[in-house]
């Protein structure tokens, strides 16, 4: 099944996109294997995607999943995969979401509230604090150790 860039739906000449940075977003969504072609002429590449001349499929990993300096190697397409700063950021948010959902499920809190009354636990604040742990200092060894632990644990459960 072919996919298109979601942001490119706004690329048509009749659409007023305001200040949406289409080229940088499209670059992130572009499969790593097509990135050199994209870089030669982003507007032309995006037009070809919209016109169906370039088919993007789920078999092609988007460039945002790789560190920005990754060069496509068809022999080792998994080299650097899921190691981009975006993925680390997203993973931190996913961990925070799981933590908050677990707390909510285990507690006697009856509804989610960002303005707790009667000493209710502030779940929004708790989420922000969890995310903050992953965003405070990207060089903090705790982040790498924690992500390694979680992924090793998850891997052993599958």
C-alpha positions in Angstrom: 0.0 0.0 0.0 1.5 3.3 -1.1 1.7 6.2 1.5 1.8 9.9 0.9 3.3 12.6 3.0 0.5 13.8 5.3 1.7 17.3 5.2 1.8 17.4 1.4 -2.0 17.4 1.3 -1.5 21.1 2.1 1.1 21.5 -0.7 -1.4 22.1 -3.5 -1.3 25.5 -5.0 -4.8 26.2 -3.9 -4.0 25.7 -0.2 -2.8 28.5 2.0 -0.4 26.8 4.3 0.8 29.9 6.2 4.2 29.3 7.7 4.2 25.5 7.7 7.7 24.5 6.9 6.8 21.9 4.2 10.3 21.1 2.9 11.9 20.3 6.3 8.9 18.2 7.3 8.8 16.4 4.0 12.5 15.7 4.3 11.9 14.0 7.7 9.2 11.9 6.1 11.2 11.1 3.0 12.5 7.5 3.0 16.2 7.5 3.7 16.8 5.6 0.5 15.2 8.5 -1.5 16.9 11.3 0.5 19.6 12.1 -2.1 16.9 12.5 -4.8 14.8 14.6 -2.4 17.8 16.9 -1.6 18.5 17.5 -5.3 15.1 19.2 -5.8 12.7 19.0 -2.9 9.8 20.8 -4.7 10.0 18.4 -7.6 10.2 15.3 -5.4 7.2 16.5 -3.4 5.3 17.2 -6.6 6.1 13.7 -7.9 4.8 12.1 -4.6 1.6 14.1 -4.9 1.2 13.1 -8.6 1.8 9.5 -7.7 4.9 9.3 -9.8 6.9 8.4 -6.7 5.3 5.8 -4.5 6.2 5.7 -0.9 5.5 2.5 1.0 5.8 1.3 4.6 8.7 -0.8 3.5 10.8 2.3 3.2 12.0 3.7 6.5 11.5 7.5 6.8 14.7 9.5 7.4 13.4 10.9 10.7 14.1 7.4 12.2 17.9 7.8 11.6 20.5 10.2 12.9 20.8 13.1 10.5 24.2 12.1 9.2 23.1 8.6 8.1 23.9 7.6 4.6 21.6 5.0 3.0 23.2 1.6 2.7 21.0 -1.0 1.1 23.1 -3.8 2.7 22.5 -2.5 6.2 19.2 -0.6 6.2 18.9 -1.0 10.0 22.2 0.7 10.7 21.2 3.7 12.9 17.5 2.9 12.6 15.4 4.3 15.5 18.4 6.2 16.9 17.4 9.7 15.9 16.9 12.5 18.5 13.2 12.5 17.4 12.8 8.8 18.4 14.6 9.3 21.7 12.2 12.3 22.4 9.2 10.3 21.4 10.3 7.3 23.4 10.6 9.4 26.5 7.0 10.6 26.0 5.8 7.0 25.5 7.5 6.0 28.8 5.9 8.9 30.6 2.5 8.0 29.1 2.8 4.4 30.3 3.9 5.6 33.8 0.9 7.9 34.1 -1.6 5.3 32.8 -0.2 2.8 35.4 -0.5 5.3 38.2 -4.1 6.2 37.1 -5.0 2.5 36.9 -3.6 1.6 40.3 -4.9 4.7 42.2 -8.4 5.6 43.4 -8.5 8.6 41.1 -11.9 8.6 39.3 -11.1 11.1 36.6 -8.2 12.7 35.0 -7.7 16.3 36.2 -5.1 18.8 35.5 -6.4 21.0 38.4 -6.5 18.5 41.3 -8.9 19.4 44.1 -8.9 18.0 47.6 -5.2 16.9 47.3 -5.7 14.8 44.1 -2.6 13.8 42.3 -1.9 16.1 39.4 -1.5 13.6 36.5 -0.5 16.3 34.0 2.3 17.5 36.3 3.4 13.9 36.8 3.5 13.4 33.0 5.6 16.6 32.6 8.0 15.5 35.3 8.5 12.1 33.7 9.1 13.6 30.3 11.4 16.1 31.9 13.7 13.3 33.1 14.3 12.3 29.5 14.8 15.9 28.2 16.8 17.6 31.0 20.2 16.6 29.7 20.7 14.4 26.6 24.2 13.5 27.8 22.9 12.2 31.2 24.0 8.5 31.4 20.7 7.8 33.3 18.7 8.3 30.1 20.8 5.8 28.1 20.8 3.3 31.0 17.1 3.6 31.5 16.2 3.2 27.9 18.6 0.3 27.6 17.0 -1.4 30.6 13.5 -0.9 29.3 14.2 -2.1 25.8 16.1 -5.1 27.1 13.1 -5.9 29.4 10.6 -5.5 26.6 12.7 -7.6 24.2 12.8 -10.4 26.8 9.0 -10.3 27.0 8.5 -10.8 23.3 
